[in-house]
Amino acid sequence: MRYLKYILLLFILIIFNTNNSYASSPIAIFNSSTNIKTYQDEHLGTFLDDFKSFEQVMEQANLNYDVLNNLENNNDNSLNNYKVIILPLLVDLCDQELALIQNYLKNGGHIIIFNGGGILSKNATSLLDLIGITLNQQITANKNFDLILNENDTKETF
């Protein structure tokens, strides 16, 4: 059940057919130290373990990707080498990272965002606003709840 949220990712990535005119891989996964720190500070889980699970799904789908680490001091157009950039477990971005992604989008880039489940920072919310997503309310479950996908499925308790 842990990988259920990544099924959508695989479907979307299939739409972005690979093209050799891009970087070593047309897909990049954005890995921000700002996001890691906020994710850990909000006690959402162990970021490295959760990120590794995300990478395993990509590898099991035989998708080539690059990991973009710590772009806080990067001010070039290297993001434009990618067809799609994935922002997994997003809760925070620094100002420089937000500017880089905004520039990438203005140049025709595509992003896929997976919310990290925590309270989004001002910059993460600004990014959502930029792509037309408005967050009206955020609710965090403080007790277990049951998820039933359809009547034939077994119940999963979270």
Beta strands, then each sheet from edge to edge (+ up, - down):
strand 1: 27-31
strand 2: 66-69
strand 3: 84-90
strand 4: 110-115
strand 5: 146-147
strand 6: 156-157
sheet 1: 2+ 1+ 3+ 4+
sheet 2: 5+ 6-
end
